[in-house]
């Protein structure tokens, strides 16, 4: 199993509220995080990558999947949290 530094978690709603709290905890645990949100990236924690996307928009989700193809080279995906 890869170490936590080599594992990647994708978090939606990552710029505020519960999503942001989760990003903070995952980063504190040493995991790489790709954040997804309609707004900009979290401002007080570093993430491996951020993608703006409104998950209620099917076309935007299709574009997001294409963008994630390059992002996922950062490590193996350990989890997706929505």
ABEGO torsion letter per residue (X at the ends): XBBAAABBBBBBGAABEAAAAAAAAAAAAGBBBBBBBABBBBAABBBABBBBBBAABAAAAAAAAAAAAAAAAAEBBABBBX
